[in-house]
Structure formats: structure tokens, C-alpha cells
Amino acid sequence: MLYQTTQEHEALRAKVREFAEAEIKPIAFMLDKNNEFPTDAVKKMGELGLMGLPYEKEYGGAGSDALSYAIAVEELARVDGGAGGILSAHTSLGTYPIYAFGSEEQKKKYLPDLCSGKKLGAFGLTEPNAGSDAGGPETTAEDMGDHYLLNGEKIFITNGGEASTYVVFAVTTPGIGTRGISAFIVEKGWEGFTFEEHYDKMGIRSSATCQLNFNNVKIPKENLLGKEGQGFKIAMATLDGGRIGIAAQALGIAQGAYEAAVEYSKERVQFGKSICQQQNIAFKIADMATKLRCARFLVYSAAELKQAHVPYGMESAMAKQYASDIALEVTNDALQIFGGSGYLKGMEVERFYRDAKITTIYEGTNEIQRVVIASHILGKAAKEAPSAAAAGPRGPETGTRKRLILKDGTAQEKVETLVANLKKDGHDFTVGIPMDTPITQAERVVSAGQGIGEKKNMKLIEELARAAGAAVGSSRPVAETLKYVPLNRYVGMSGQKFKGNLYIACGISGAIQHLKGIKDAACIVAINTNPNAKIFKNCDYGIVGDVLEILPLLAKALDTGEKLPAPPMKKMKRAVPKKTTPPRKLYICNGCGHEYDVLVGDPENDVKPGTAFKDLPEGWTCPHCGEGVDSFIEIEV
């Protein structure tokens, strides 16, 4: 391994650099400012043959190698980090799993369009409760005989909404951990497959990133990728290669910042000479160049190892960890060299500085990379025995709720049932507060989500708020993107926190950021057309129905005429349903009465907690009297 590029590699570098300088650099500032996806530029990337660089020509690829792909990502990121991320996510995440694990039929169906850039690919793994812990997804795919039924959500998905083809991971066999995860090819446009608005990110803003929602999405059997239960293996293998792309992206961002700093240091004069002639600046530039060279060696060597089809997991983790770490250092030093000028919007180093941070987070945080590296050196740590009190699936973000969801009956019947329950709980609708009451001080809030539709429909929200004696709120996109309400009225983790008695969520799906803003509400009511919306898992009462139909009926039911001023709020006690302990089995020794409890196991004899009675090791006997397993009686407690 000489880590030496060929003439072909450098010719490709020149081609990609020319394209990036001509097509992306002039618009990079506006892409960043407007949070805009470069649709035309991505199309041209496909025409240049960049989208399928490492894949064979028979599948529409360029027939090049992994190093060529890394160089292309690096050169795009040198101008705009988001552009590099688009190519990386498409090639290594959206395309590779199909190439490496797909059947020949799947390859012929999907790869030509992906490799030619006619279609964009994406990778759906991350969930609100499954980030670094990628083995804990809650999205499910139920086998319905002739198809799978996909339900759940994915967050922080690069190319989300813009891509046509998605590799999505879901649980097909619950209760067996990572062995129950499978991978599927899912197409944009399938019924029930929807997207949230693009996130308003700190950096790489030209890269589209959003939440994917799956509501009873029918997946044909032939779109299972690999075999059932292979999903986690596919995901981990894909991420090994994906880390090379992120490392290349980080390298490119750092290279762009370095070059800008060097050029500026030659032009900027202080104390009668260019600042590059000041030793402290010269040393800083020398350190930056050294870091870049080290990172480049790591990235290129990992790419060479992958191309040679030898194990490269440790090396790709090293490349991703180091390149992203030094990207932060180099962009920080570059901005320091620019001084106050570099702190201004519109300066490339300011954008590079923001772009660099995400490379230490996605495709496995750098903390996870160190875990990967250490495991290759030291071996995997022994698994801890499950505790007797080990938690099951994570509960709702808003805590335990009643979850009385009204699905059946007419709209009027559902509204009547809801209102009767609210009054029974002690909500007095003869009193009210002004609609412009600050969210943090409001006893009641009626909040609008994107499900409200056109701006004219906000009248329904206002009418319901008036009838309920409540203030008006919203989800973040309604305030920030749609601008239906002022920014100080959106509720969520980054917005206002509601801690009052009644929160009515209208057309809000239940993104985790929103749920964190309402978790202290005494009572949450949800109205949504999607029965699988996450908000229904986090509410006390829910109506499955169209807000345009439900809201007028609910407003009429709550309207008591002129509202009396509400007295100072007394926080209502949240109604928490009684916990029920499911029955479990004990095994009683017929000889001495010793109890074998699955939750406890038999630690003295190396039987771990959680070991089922049928899975006891061969030859196991009662630890007290020595009777065999045949002498134990099963009882339910």
C-alpha cells in the first residue's frame, strides 16, 4: 500500500474540482442561506458519472474504485460540505446495500437508475430511540402473507424527501434483539410513505435531511433485502463503508477551509507584513497541513483496503474519527486566521466551520468509532447479564398516558365521547384565557400542526381556542416554515414548553422534539388522520379523524358563550392508569420447594438472569436438593 493516487485518480479529481468550482461554488452561499437542495447540480453529477463511481458498468456504474469515490466526495465537500454529503449518502448508504446484499433481480431493477443518477438513494436506520444504539429500532414490518406492512418512523435521514429509493430497517421478529431486524427496499410514492419538512440544520444545509413516516406501507415480498433477520448485519456492513465517505467529506471541508486561510494569510497585512509571515500564523498553517496529510492517508488507505476486499472496519472507523476530529480543528484555526472577517455570514470559512461539526456525529459518533477501533484491538466486551429489573421497550416520551384513542363511530360521536371525558376530568370550559397568552403561562393551548393544511384553516384553530378558553400554539414548521403564527408560539424542545392542564394537538404527528415540549402537560388530546401517528402513543385522549371535520364539531361542543376570566391556574394531577403486572411463571422443585425464577436465574451455577426454564443447561439440577428439571412444577403468579 503506497497510498499513491494514479493518473486516473488525479484526472478525476481535476474533473470533479472543475465541476464543483463552476456549478456549486457560485451558489453555495444561497444554498446554505435558503436551506436549499441543489437539484440541478445533483442531476449534473449523475451525468458526469459520479453517482455510481465504484460500481460495475453492467449495473450502470463507472467501473472505477472506492478511492475514486472518496476523491469525488472530498472535492465536492471542498466547495460545499452538503454536496459531498449528498454523494456520500447516495453512493455508500443508499446504493451499496442493494449492490452487496440484493438479489440479481433487485440489482437489475434498482442499480442502473441509482448508479446513473437518474434516481437518488437514501438509508433509513436512525430513529428517536435508536441512534448510536442502532440495534434498538421500533419501526416494524409485519408479514401479511403476500407482503409486509411497514409502520414507524426514521429521523435525520440524509437525502430524505429528495431520494426515490430507500433502504429501510425494521423489526420483523420482536423480542430477539438484533436478530429480529430486516432490511427492505422502499420506494418514494408508495401509499402511506410520507416525509416531514427538511430540518433547519446548523450546517450542510444544502443536504436535505428529514423524518420519514410509514403508515401501513405495503412492501412487496420481493423487496426484502437479503433474508429476514439479516438487517443489522447489512446495516453494520454498510456503515463500515459509509464511514469512508464521511471521512472524505470531513477531509474536503477541512481542505477548503485550509486553502481559504492560506490565501487570506498572504493577503492580510498587519504590523507591516503579511500575517503568514508571523510565526504563530505560519506554525498554525503548518499544523493544519500536517493534519490534512495524515487524514488523507487514513481515508485513502481505508478506501484501498475496501477495494481489495480485505477487512477494513477498523481502518474506516479510524479514518472517520480522525478526519472529522481534525476537520473541527482545521476549520477553527482557519476561522481564527480570518479573525472577525471570518465570523461574518457569506464567508466560506464560517460555513465550513458549521459544516464540519456534523461529521463527528453522523454515521456513528466519534465515541462509537473509538468503541469500534477498541473492539478490533481488544476484542468485543463481554455482554452484561440482563438485570432482573431490566427495562422493556422505551415508554412514551410524555410519560405514561391514558391513551384512550377514539377510532370507531361518527365524528360527532367521537367528539361527544372526548368532551364527556374532559369534563369528567374536571376541565371547566366556562372560563378561559386570551388566545395570545404566552405558552409558558397558559393553562390550555390549542396547537396547529402541518396537518391543518392551508393558512385559511387556522381560523378553525382560533375558533376552537376561543371555545375552549385556550391560547393558540403550533408545531415548529407551522411557525418557522409556514409562518402561520409568530415564532414565539411554537411548542417544542427548541421552542416554548407547555406545562399547563390541557394541550390539544391538531394535525401534529408527534416528532420527538415536539413531544419534549409537552411532556409536563396534565392532559394531552390528539387529533390526526394517521392512526399510527406517534402523538397517539403520547396522549391521554385521541381522535382518529380529519381536523377539518373534527375541529368545528369540537368547537361547537365546548362553546359556552362568553368566557369568564380563568382563575389562577391550579395544576391538575395527571391521570395515570393503574399499572397491571402481567402474570409470569415460576418453576417449583417438587423435592424441596425451591423456586426457579426466570428473572433471577441461578447465578451461583452460572445461569444468567433471563434464562428460560427450557433453556437451562444440560445437567442442571436443583441447587438445594439436586433434583433434575423433570421434578419441577410450572405455576403462574
C-alpha positions in Angstrom: 0.0 0.0 0.0 1.7 3.1 -1.2 -1.3 5.3 -0.7 -0.4 6.9 -4.1 -3.1 8.0 -6.4 -2.9 7.2 -10.1 -3.1 9.5 -13.1 -6.7 8.4 -13.5 -7.4 9.4 -9.9 -5.9 12.8 -10.4 -7.7 13.3 -13.7 -11.0 12.5 -11.9 -10.0 15.0 -9.1 -9.5 17.7 -11.7 -12.8 16.9 -13.4 -14.8 17.0 -10.1 -13.0 20.1 -8.9 -13.7 21.9 -12.2 -17.4 20.9 -11.8 -17.6 22.0 -8.2 -15.9 25.3 -8.8 -18.2 26.1 -11.8 -21.5 24.7 -10.7 -21.6 24.6 -6.9 -19.3 27.2 -5.6 -21.2 30.2 -7.1 -24.5 29.1 -5.5 -23.1 27.6 -2.2 -23.9 30.7 -0.2 -27.5 30.8 -1.3 -27.9 27.0 -0.9 -26.8 27.5 2.7 -28.9 30.5 3.4 -32.1 29.1 2.0 -31.6 25.5 3.2 -32.0 24.5 -0.4 -31.2 21.2 -2.1 -29.1 21.6 -5.3 -31.4 19.6 -7.6 -29.8 20.7 -10.9 -26.3 20.2 -9.7 -27.1 16.7 -8.5 -28.6 15.9 -11.9 -25.3 17.0 -13.5 -23.3 14.9 -11.0 -25.2 11.9 -12.4 -24.5 13.0 -16.0 -20.8 13.2 -15.1 -20.8 9.6 -13.9 -20.1 10.5 -10.2 -23.2 8.8 -8.6 -22.0 5.2 -9.4 -18.2 5.6 -9.4 -17.3 2.4 -7.5 -19.9 0.1 -9.2 -19.5 -2.1 -12.3 -20.6 -0.8 -15.7 -23.0 -3.7 -16.1 -25.2 -2.0 -13.4 -24.8 1.5 -14.8 -21.8 2.4 -12.7 -18.5 4.0 -13.8 -16.5 0.8 -13.1 -14.0 2.8 -11.0 -12.9 2.1 -7.4 -13.6 3.1 -3.8 -10.7 5.6 -3.8 -12.2 7.4 -6.8 -15.5 7.7 -4.9 -13.6 9.1 -1.8 -11.8 11.7 -4.0 -15.1 12.8 -5.6 -16.7 13.3 -2.2 -13.6 15.2 -0.9 -13.6 17.5 -3.9 -17.3 18.3 -3.7 -17.0 18.9 0.1 -14.0 21.2 -0.5 -16.5 23.7 -2.0 -19.7 22.7 -0.1 -20.0 20.1 2.7 -23.6 19.4 1.9 -22.8 18.5 -1.7 -20.2 16.0 -0.5 -22.8 14.6 1.9 -25.4 14.1 -0.8 -23.0 12.0 -2.9 -21.7 10.1 0.1 -25.2 9.1 1.4 -26.4 8.2 -2.1 -23.4 6.0 -3.1 -22.3 4.4 0.2 -25.7 4.2 2.0 -28.5 4.2 -0.5 -26.8 2.1 -3.2 -24.3 -0.1 -1.5 -26.7 -2.4 0.4 -28.6 -3.2 -2.8 -25.3 -3.9 -4.6 -23.8 -6.0 -1.8 -26.8 -7.9 -0.5 -29.5 -7.6 -3.2 -30.6 -10.4 -5.4 -29.7 -10.2 -9.1 -33.3 -9.2 -9.8 -33.1 -6.3 -7.3 -29.7 -5.2 -8.7 -31.0 -5.1 -12.2 -34.2 -3.2 -11.1 -32.6 -0.6 -8.9 -28.9 -0.2 -9.6 -28.9 1.2 -13.1 -31.1 4.2 -12.1 -29.1 4.8 -8.9 -25.7 4.4 -10.5 -26.6 6.8 -13.4 -28.0 9.4 -11.0 -31.5 9.2 -12.6 -32.7 8.3 -9.1 -31.3 9.3 -5.7 -30.8 6.8 -2.8 -31.1 7.1 0.9 -30.7 4.9 4.1 -33.3 4.7 6.8 -31.8 3.4 10.1 -31.9 6.1 12.8 -34.9 6.5 15.0 -35.7 8.7 18.0 -34.8 5.9 20.4 -32.2 4.1 18.1 -29.3 6.4 17.3 -25.9 5.2 18.4 -27.8 2.1 19.7 -28.7 1.1 16.2 -29.9 -2.3 17.4 -33.0 -0.9 19.0 -35.4 0.2 16.3 -39.1 0.4 16.9 -40.2 0.5 13.3 -41.9 -2.8 12.4 -42.6 -4.8 9.3 -45.3 -7.4 9.8 -45.5 -10.4 7.5 -49.0 -10.3 6.0 -48.5 -13.3 3.7 -48.1 -11.7 0.3 -46.5 -8.5 1.6 -45.0 -6.8 4.6 -46.8 -4.0 6.4 -44.3 -1.2 7.5 -45.1 1.1 10.4 -42.9 3.6 12.2 -40.6 6.5 11.6 -37.0 7.3 10.8 -35.2 10.6 11.7 -32.2 12.5 10.5 -32.3 10.8 7.0 -29.8 12.4 4.6 -31.4 12.8 1.1 -34.8 12.3 2.8 -37.7 13.5 0.7 -35.4 14.0 -2.4 -34.5 10.4 -2.8 -36.6 7.9 -4.8 -35.2 4.7 -3.3 -34.7 4.0 0.4 -33.1 1.1 2.3 -35.2 0.9 5.5 -34.6 -1.3 8.6 -37.5 -2.6 10.6 -38.2 -5.3 13.2 -39.8 -8.4 11.7 -39.4 -10.7 14.7 -39.8 -8.8 18.0 -38.2 -9.9 21.2 -34.9 -11.4 19.9 -32.8 -8.2 19.6 -30.7 -7.5 16.5 -31.5 -11.0 15.1 -35.1 -9.8 14.5 -34.2 -6.8 12.3 -34.6 -7.0 8.5 -33.9 -4.6 5.6 -36.2 -3.5 2.8 -36.1 -1.5 -0.4 -38.9 1.1 -0.2 -39.9 3.4 -3.0 -41.0 7.0 -2.7 -44.6 7.4 -3.7 -45.9 4.2 -2.1 -49.1 4.8 -0.2 -48.5 5.6 3.5 -44.9 6.7 3.0 -44.6 10.4 3.8 -42.0 13.0 4.7 -41.7 15.8 7.2 -40.2 19.2 6.3 -36.5 19.3 5.9 -34.7 20.1 9.1 -33.3 23.6 9.6 -29.8 22.5 10.4 -26.7 24.3 11.7 -24.6 23.1 8.8 -24.5 21.1 5.5 -27.8 23.0 4.8 -27.7 22.1 1.1 -28.1 18.5 2.0 -31.8 17.5 2.5 -32.4 15.9 5.9 -35.8 15.0 7.2 -38.1 12.5 9.0 -39.6 9.5 7.2 -43.1 8.3 8.3 -44.5 4.9 7.5 -48.2 4.3 8.0 -49.2 0.8 6.8 -46.9 0.9 3.9 -47.2 -2.3 1.8 -43.9 -3.7 0.8 -43.8 -6.5 -1.8 -42.1 -9.7 -0.6 -39.5 -9.3 -3.4 -38.3 -6.0 -1.7 -36.9 -7.8 1.3 -33.2 -7.2 1.1 -31.2 -10.3 1.9 -33.0 -12.6 4.3 -35.2 -11.9 7.3 -33.1 -11.2 10.3 -30.1 -10.0 8.3 -30.9 -6.3 8.6 -28.5 -5.5 11.4 -25.7 -7.3 9.6 -26.5 -5.3 6.4 -26.6 -2.0 8.3 -23.3 -2.5 10.0 -21.5 -3.6 6.8 -22.9 -0.6 5.1 -21.8 1.8 7.8 -18.3 0.4 7.6 -18.1 1.7 4.0 -20.1 4.8 4.7 -17.6 6.0 7.2 -15.1 6.3 4.3 -17.5 8.7 2.7 -17.9 10.8 5.8 -14.2 10.8 6.4 -13.7 12.1 2.8 -16.4 14.7 3.4 -14.6 15.9 6.6 -11.3 16.0 4.7 -12.8 18.1 1.9 -14.3 20.6 4.3 -11.0 20.9 6.1 -9.1 21.3 2.8 -11.4 24.0 1.6 -11.0 25.9 4.9 -7.2 25.5 4.9 -6.9 26.8 1.3 -9.0 29.8 2.1 -6.9 30.5 5.2 -3.6 30.2 3.4 -4.8 32.6 0.6 -6.1 35.1 3.1 -3.0 35.0 5.3 -0.9 36.0 2.3 -3.2 39.0 1.5 -3.9 40.2 5.1 -1.2 42.7 6.2 -0.6 43.5 9.9 2.4 45.2 11.6 3.8 45.9 8.1 3.8 42.4 6.7 1.5 39.6 5.6 0.2 37.7 8.6 1.5 34.4 7.1 5.0 35.8 7.9 4.1 35.9 11.6 5.4 32.8 13.2 2.3 32.0 15.1 0.2 32.0 11.9 2.9 30.1 9.9 3.0 27.4 12.6 -0.7 27.2 12.6 -0.8 26.7 8.8 2.0 24.1 9.1 0.0 22.1 11.7 -3.2 22.3 9.5 -1.3 20.9 6.5 0.2 18.1 8.6 -3.2 17.1 9.9 -4.7 17.1 6.4 -2.0 14.9 5.1 -2.4 12.4 8.0 -6.2 12.4 7.5 -5.8 11.9 3.7 -3.5 8.9 4.2 -6.1 7.3 6.6 -9.0 7.9 4.2 -7.2 6.7 1.1 -5.8 3.6 2.8 -9.2 2.6 4.1 -10.6 3.0 0.6 -7.8 0.9 -0.8 -8.5 -1.8 1.7 -12.2 -1.8 0.8 -11.4 -2.1 -2.9 -9.1 -5.0 -2.2 -11.9 -6.8 -0.4 -10.0 -7.3 2.8 -11.3 -6.3 6.3 -11.3 -2.6 6.7 -13.8 -1.9 9.5 -11.1 -0.7 11.9 -9.4 1.5 9.3 -12.6 3.1 8.2 -13.5 3.9 11.8 -10.0 5.4 12.3 -10.4 7.5 9.1 -13.8 8.8 10.1 -12.8 9.6 13.6 -9.5 11.3 12.8 -10.6 13.1 9.7 -13.7 14.6 11.4 -11.8 15.5 14.6 -9.2 17.4 12.6 -11.9 19.0 10.4 -13.1 20.8 13.6 -9.5 21.8 14.4 -8.6 23.0 10.9 -11.8 24.9 10.4 -11.4 26.5 13.8 -7.8 27.5 13.0 -8.9 28.8 9.6 -11.6 31.0 11.1 -9.1 32.2 13.7 -6.7 33.3 10.9 -9.5 35.2 9.2 -10.4 36.9 12.5 -13.5 39.0 12.7 -14.0 38.8 8.9 -14.3 35.0 9.1 -17.2 35.3 11.6 -19.4 37.1 9.1 -22.2 35.3 7.1 -21.2 34.8 3.5 -17.6 33.9 4.3 -16.6 30.4 3.3 -14.8 29.7 6.5 -17.9 30.5 8.5 -19.8 27.9 6.5 -17.0 25.4 6.7 -16.9 25.8 10.4 -20.6 24.9 10.8 -20.4 22.1 8.2 -17.6 20.3 9.9 -19.4 19.6 13.2 -21.8 17.0 11.8 -19.0 14.8 10.6 -18.2 13.9 14.2 -21.8 12.9 14.8 -23.4 11.0 12.0 -22.6 7.6 10.6 -21.7 6.7 14.2 -20.5 9.4 16.6 -16.7 9.6 17.1 -17.3 8.0 20.5 -18.8 5.0 18.7 -15.8 4.9 16.3 -13.5 4.6 19.3 -15.6 1.6 20.5 -15.3 0.0 17.1 -11.5 0.6 17.0 -11.0 -0.7 20.5 -13.1 -3.8 19.8 -10.9 -4.7 16.8 -7.8 -4.4 19.0 -9.1 -5.8 22.3 -12.0 -8.0 21.2 -15.6 -7.3 22.0 -16.5 -6.7 25.5 -18.5 -9.5 27.2 -22.2 -8.9 27.2 -23.6 -7.9 30.6 -26.2 -10.2 32.0 -29.7 -8.6 31.8 -30.8 -7.3 35.1 -33.9 -8.8 36.8 -35.4 -5.4 36.6 -34.3 -4.8 33.0 -36.5 -2.3 31.2 -38.5 -3.4 28.3 -39.3 -1.2 25.3 -38.9 2.5 26.0 -42.1 4.2 27.1 -43.8 7.3 25.7 -41.8 10.5 25.6 -44.5 12.2 27.5 -44.7 9.6 30.2 -47.5 7.1 30.9 -50.8 8.3 29.5 -54.4 7.1 29.4 -54.2 6.5 25.6 -58.0 6.4 25.0 -58.0 6.5 21.2 -61.4 7.0 19.6 -61.3 5.3 16.2 -64.8 4.0 15.7 -68.1 5.7 15.3 -69.1 9.0 13.6 -67.1 12.2 14.0 -69.9 13.6 16.2 -69.9 10.5 18.5 -66.1 10.7 18.9 -66.3 14.4 19.8 -69.0 13.8 22.3 -67.1 11.0 24.0 -64.0 13.2 24.2 -65.8 16.2 25.7 -67.6 14.0 28.2 -64.2 12.6 29.4 -62.6 16.1 29.6 -65.5 17.4 31.7 -65.4 14.3 33.9 -61.6 15.0 34.5 -62.5 18.5 35.8 -61.8 20.8 32.9 -64.1 23.9 33.2 -64.9 25.4 29.8 -67.0 28.2 31.2 -63.7 30.1 31.9 -60.9 30.9 29.6 -57.7 32.8 28.9 -56.8 35.2 26.0 -55.6 33.4 22.8 -52.3 35.4 22.9 -51.4 34.2 26.4 -47.7 33.2 26.5 -47.4 29.4 26.1 -45.4 29.0 29.3 -48.2 30.8 31.3 -51.2 29.2 29.5 -53.4 26.7 31.3 -54.7 25.5 27.9 -53.3 25.5 24.4 -54.8 24.5 21.1 -51.9 23.8 18.8 -51.8 23.5 15.0 -49.5 21.1 13.1 -48.9 20.8 9.3 -52.0 18.7 9.1 -54.0 21.9 9.3 -53.3 22.4 5.6 -53.8 25.9 4.2 -53.4 29.1 6.2 -57.1 29.8 6.0 -57.7 26.7 8.1 -56.0 28.5 11.0 -59.5 30.0 11.6 -60.6 26.6 12.8 -57.7 26.6 15.4 -58.7 30.1 16.6 -62.4 29.1 16.8 -61.5 26.0 18.9 -59.2 28.0 21.1 -61.9 30.6 21.7 -64.5 27.8 22.5 -62.0 26.0 24.8 -60.8 29.2 26.5 -57.3 28.4 25.4 -54.2 30.1 23.8 -53.0 29.3 20.3 -49.8 27.4 19.7 -48.2 25.4 16.9 -45.5 22.9 15.9 -42.2 24.3 14.8 -42.8 24.0 11.0 -46.1 25.9 11.2 -44.3 28.8 12.8 -40.9 28.7 11.2 -41.6 27.4 7.7 -45.3 28.1 7.0 -45.2 31.3 9.2 -48.9 30.9 10.2 -48.1 32.1 13.8 -45.2 34.0 15.3 -42.1 32.1 16.3 -42.7 32.6 20.0 -45.8 30.4 19.7 -44.3 27.1 18.6 -44.0 24.4 21.2 -41.2 22.0 21.4 -37.7 21.2 22.7 -36.2 24.3 21.0 -39.4 26.4 21.4 -41.9 27.0 24.2 -42.5 24.5 26.9 -46.2 23.8 27.9 -46.7 22.8 31.5 -50.4 23.6 31.8 -53.5 21.5 32.2 -54.8 20.8 28.6 -53.0 20.6 25.3 -55.0 19.9 22.2 -52.7 18.9 19.3 -54.4 19.3 15.9 -52.7 17.7 12.9 -49.5 17.2 14.8 -47.7 13.9 14.1 -45.6 13.8 17.3 -42.0 14.4 16.4 -39.8 13.8 19.4 -38.8 17.5 19.6 -42.4 18.5 19.9 -43.2 15.8 22.5 -40.4 17.0 24.7 -42.1 20.4 24.8 -45.4 19.0 26.1 -44.3 16.1 28.4 -45.3 18.1 31.5 -48.9 18.7 30.3 -51.6 17.4 32.7 -53.7 16.2 29.8 -52.9 15.8 26.1 -55.5 15.5 23.3 -54.5 14.5 19.8 -56.5 14.8 16.6 -54.9 13.2 13.5 -55.9 11.2 10.4 -53.0 8.8 10.8 -53.9 6.1 13.4 -50.2 5.2 13.7 -49.0 8.8 14.4 -46.6 8.9 17.3 -48.8 11.5 19.0 -51.3 8.8 19.8 -48.8 6.9 21.9 -48.2 10.0 23.9 -51.7 11.4 24.6 -54.5 10.8 27.1 -57.3 11.1 24.5 -57.1 10.9 20.8 -59.5 11.2 17.8 -58.5 9.5 14.6 -60.1 11.8 12.0 -59.7 14.8 9.7 -59.0 18.0 11.7 -61.2 19.9 9.1 -64.2 17.8 10.2 -63.4 17.4 13.9 -62.4 20.9 14.9 -65.7 22.6 14.1 -67.6 19.9 15.9 -65.3 20.1 18.9 -65.5 23.9 19.0 -69.3 23.8 19.0 -69.3 21.2 21.8 -67.0 23.3 24.0 -68.6 26.6 23.3 -70.3 28.0 26.4 -70.7 31.6 25.1 -68.8 34.4 26.7 -66.0 33.0 28.8 -65.4 34.2 32.4 -61.8 35.1 33.2 -60.0 32.0 34.3 -58.8 32.0 37.9 -55.1 31.5 38.7 -54.2 28.1 37.3 -54.1 25.1 39.7 -52.1 22.3 38.1 -54.3 19.3 37.7 -53.0 15.9 38.7 -52.2 13.9 35.7 -54.4 10.8 35.4 -52.1 7.8 35.4 -53.6 4.5 34.6 -53.1 1.7 37.2 -50.2 -0.5 36.4 -51.0 -4.1 35.8 -48.4 -6.7 36.4 -48.7 -9.4 33.7 -48.7 -13.0 35.0 -45.4 -14.8 34.9 -44.3 -18.4 35.5 -42.3 -19.9 38.4 -40.9 -23.4 38.5 -41.1 -25.2 41.9 -38.9 -28.1 42.8 -41.2 -31.0 43.9 -38.5 -32.2 46.2 -37.6 -29.2 48.3 -39.8 -26.4 47.1 -37.0 -24.3 45.7 -38.3 -21.7 43.2 -36.6 -21.1 39.8 -37.4 -17.6 38.7 -36.5 -16.7 35.1 -35.9 -13.1 36.1 -33.3 -14.2 38.7 -31.8 -17.3 37.1 -29.2 -19.2 39.1 -26.1 -17.0 39.3 -24.3 -19.4 41.7 -24.4 -22.0 38.9 -23.6 -19.6 36.0 -27.3 -19.4 34.9 -27.8 -15.8 33.9 -31.0 -13.8 34.7 -33.5 -14.1 31.8 -32.7 -17.7 31.0 -35.9 -19.5 30.2 -36.5 -22.8 32.0 -36.5 -24.7 28.8 -33.0 -23.2 28.0 -31.4 -24.3 31.3 -28.0 -26.0 30.6 -28.0 -29.8 30.2 -27.4 -31.5 33.5 -28.7 -28.6 35.6 -30.3 -29.7 38.9 -32.0 -28.0 41.8 -29.3 -26.1 43.7 -30.8 -27.1 47.0 -31.6 -30.8 46.7 -30.2 -31.9 43.4 -33.5 -32.9 41.8 -33.5 -32.8 38.0 -35.6 -30.5 35.8 -38.3 -33.2 35.4 -39.1 -32.7 39.1 -40.1 -29.1 38.7 -43.7 -27.9 38.5 -44.7 -24.9 36.5 -47.0 -22.4 38.2 -48.3 -19.0 37.1 -48.1 -16.0 39.5 
